[in-house]
Amino acid sequence: MENFSESEAVERESLTRCRAELGDIHPDTLHVMRDLANSLCEQERHAEALSLAREERLGWKRIEAGNTL
């Protein structure tokens, strides 16, 4: 479980950086969001993982619809 904890810290930092530099609705940001959700799921933090997974899916839907503002 320690490896997932370490991954979580790196992914949270990456997500913060991506959001600041690229915005919430950018493919790189959404990929990092998915990775973080997976790490949280592996730590059995399902509610938090589900919240991020939903946010990520909504981001992809916005991209598909051309609504990235």
WOLIN-V264757 format. One record per helix or strand. SS is the DSSP state (A for helix, B for strand). FROM is the first residue (numbers start at 1). TO is the last residue. Records with the same first field share a line. If there is no record, write none. Layout:
BEGIN
SS: FROM-TO, FROM-TO
END
This chain:
BEGIN
A: 2-22, 27-42, 46-65
END
